[in-house]
Amino acid sequence: MKRIMIIMLALLLVGCSSSKTESLPKEETFIVGMECNYAPFNWMQINANDTAVQLADGSYCDGYDVVMAQAIADGLGKTLVIKSIAWEGLEPALNSGEIDAIIAGMTETPERAENADFTSPYYESEMVIITKNDSEYASATSIQEFEGARVLGQLNTTYDDIIAQIDGVIHATPLASYPMMIMALQNGEVDALTAELPVATGTVAAHNNLVIVRFADGLGFEVDTTVSIALKKGNTDLLNVIQAILDDISLEERNDWMIDATNRQPAIDE
């Protein structure tokens, strides 16, 4: 009986916590969309901590993007609300007004800029490849050494687009999430994954049979590895205010946030 009462109380508290945010007037909130499935930029967890934000279902979303979103919300003087949305649903959610911004490790592209406005980049990374440590590709120094390899990227991202830069590559059908990609690599369905360095660092830390392949200048991918905040097209006032807040966050602080996020991210299950 005691255990049942504790569980009921916990559920009640979760419900109160979630409804408290949802009951706030929209003008008092800053609603941000992200996958909550792309560590170290964003991930989902069951426990609260100093940086995580509770989702509507009672779980929590944490990561570099959450810390950045909180900094923007604080600058706006609003309460941060995170909505967990699949990658392909982020832009439609922004355009419909369901969310105020996308802060999800998203790179501005000409195609995306047709439907959304972007801030200047809030983080810049490096594009690498992940493979198994016993793979023939583990010692590669150029992307062209992956000729004939089965290389996998994430659906509707630059991760997938850049694979075509490898001559003679076997371009695997992209998958919707990074955990699914890791599983495909571990199961031997593909030989390698494309990744940004922070994502690769966390992945390899969680899977000791995987390694990161980095490339010298001129031998790697030609790709923009910056990520920016996306806002609804034409919302210039909000764009300008958020850009001003972003400009006040130093490069050192942004890099420290990424180091912290990489250190606290949960292991990605195979």
N, C-alpha and C positions, 0 to 999 in steps of 0.2 A: 504493500500500500504506500509506504514511504517513497519507494522508487517511482511509482506511478504519479504521486503528487509532485515530485521533483521534475519529472518529464513534462507534466502539464504546466507547471510554473515556467519552465524554460521556454515552452512553446508560446505561452502567453507573453513573456518578455520579448521574444523575437517578433511576435505580432505587433506589440506596442512600438517597438523600435522602428519597424518598417513603416507602420501606418503614420507615425509621427512625421517622418520625412514626406511621405506621400500627401499628407494633409496640408502641407505648407502651400501658400499661394505660389503660383508658378513664377511670379516676378521676384520672389525671394530665393529662388533656387537657380543653380547652374547645372543643367542636366547634360551629362557627357556620355557618349556611347563608346564602347570598346568591347573586344571579344571576351576579355577575362580568360584568355586561353593562349597567351602568347608571351610566356615568360622570357626575359625579365621585364618586358614592357608592361605586361598585365597578366594576372592569373587569378584563379578562384581558390578560396580556402574556406575552412569551416570555422576557424578561430579568429577572434578579434585581436588586433595589435595596434600600435601607435599610428600606423600608416594606412591600414586597411579601411575601406568604406563598405558599410553593409548594403547588400542588395535587397530587392523586394522579397526574395524568397527566404531571407534570413541568413544566407551565406555571405561571404565577404569577398571583395575584389581588392587586390593589392598589386603593387608593382611600380615601376618608374612612371608610367603614364598616370597612375593614381596620384602619386606625389605631385606631379606637374599639374594635374587637374585641381588638386587641393590648393596649390599655390595660386592658380588663376582664380578659383572661387573666393579665396581669402581676399585677393586684390579687388575683386568685384564687390566684396562685402555680402556674399551670398552663401547659402548652404549647398554643398556639393552633393549631387545625386548621380550615381553611376548606374547606367543601364547596360546589362550584358546582352550584346547583339552579335549575331554571326557576322563575319566579315562582309559578306555580300549584301547584308541588310543595313549596313551603316550609312551609306550614302542615301538610300531611300528614307531612312529614319530622319536624317538631317533635313532633307528636302521637304518632308511632310510636317516638320515642326515637332516631331516626337522628342528630339534631342536638340540641344543648343549648339553642341560642338562634337567633333570627333577628335579624340586624343588617343590614338591607337597605333602608334608606330607607322603612320601613313605618310608616304612620300607624295609630294605634289607632282602630278604629271599633266601634260597638256589636256588629256582626256578628262581627268578629274577636275581640272581648273575650269572646264566648261560648265560644271554643275555646282561648284563650291568655290569659296574664297579661302585662301590659305595665309597663315602668318608666315613670317620668316622661320627657318628651321629651328627647332628647339633641341635637336640632337643630331649628330653625324656619326656614322659608324663606318664599317668596312665590310665588304662582301667576301665571304669565304665559302669553303665547301666542307661538309662533314662526311666522313667515311669510316669504315671499320679499321681498327689499327692493324689488322692483318691483310688489308686489301692491297692489291697491286697499285692502287692509286694513292696510298697513304703518303708516299714520298714525292708526290708530284710538285713541281715548281711553277708550272704554267697550266692555265685552264685547258690548253690544247692537248695536254697529256690525258685528258678524259675522253679523247676520241674513242668511240665504241662503248663507252660506259653508259649505264642506265642512270640518268640523273633526274632527280625529282624536285619540283618546286611547289610552292603553295598557290592554290587557285586564285586567279585575279590579282596577283601581286607581281612586283618586279622580280621576286624570287623565281618565278616561272618564266617571265619574259627573257631574262638574260641567258637562259640555257642555250638558246639558239646561237649564241656567240661561240659555242664550242663546235668546231668542225667535226662532222661525222658522229655527233653525239646521238644516243638513243634517248629521245625526249619523253620521259615517262608522263603519263596522264596526271596532271596536278591534283592534289588533294586539298580538302577544305581547311584542315587545321594542322598545326605543327606536331602535336602528339600523334596524329595519324601518320604523318610523314616518318617520324622516328620509328614507329612500329613497322612500317614498310621496309625501312633500312635494316632493322634488326631481324626481320623475317626473311631477308635475302631477296625481296621483290625488286629492289633497286640497289645500285652500287654507291650512290652518293646523294647528298641533299645540299641545296644551296641555302645559305643562312647569313644573317648579319652577325658580326663578331660577338656582341653581347648574348644573343640567342644561342650561338654555337658554344660559347663558354659555359653557360648554364647546362646545356645539353650534355656536353662532354664530362662535366663535373658529376652529373647524375648517372652516366653510363661509361664505365671505365674501359669498355671495348671499342669506344669511338674516339676519333681524333679530328682535330681541325687542320685543314690544309689552307695555308695562306700563300699569297703570291707577291712577288716583287713588282715594283712599278713597271707598267707596260706589259705584264704577263698575266694580269688578272682580268676581272670583268670591267667593262666600261659601263658604269651605272651610277646613278645618283643615290647615295646612301643617307641622305638627310631625311628627317621626318618633321612634319609640321602639323599645326592645329588647323582643322577644317571647319569652316563656318558656312552657314547658309548663304548662297549667292545673293549679293546685294546688301547684306547686313553690315554696311560699312562702319556704322557707329560702334557696334560691338567688336568688330575686327580691330578698329583703331585702339579701343580701350584695352583689349587683350594683348595686342602687340606692345603697348606701353608697359603693361605688367611684365610681359615676357622679357622685354629689353632690360628690366631691372634685375633679372636673375643672371648672375655671373656664369661664365663658362665653367669656372672651377666648381661652383655649387651644382650645376647640372651634371658634371662628370662624377662628383661625389655621390649624387643621388643614384646614378647608374651603378656605381660600385656597390653601394648599400643594397640596391635591389637585387643585383646578381648574387650577393652573399646570402640574402634571406629567402630567395625564391625556393619553393618546394621542389623536390625531385620530380622529374617527369617520368611517369610510369611507362614501361614498355607496352 
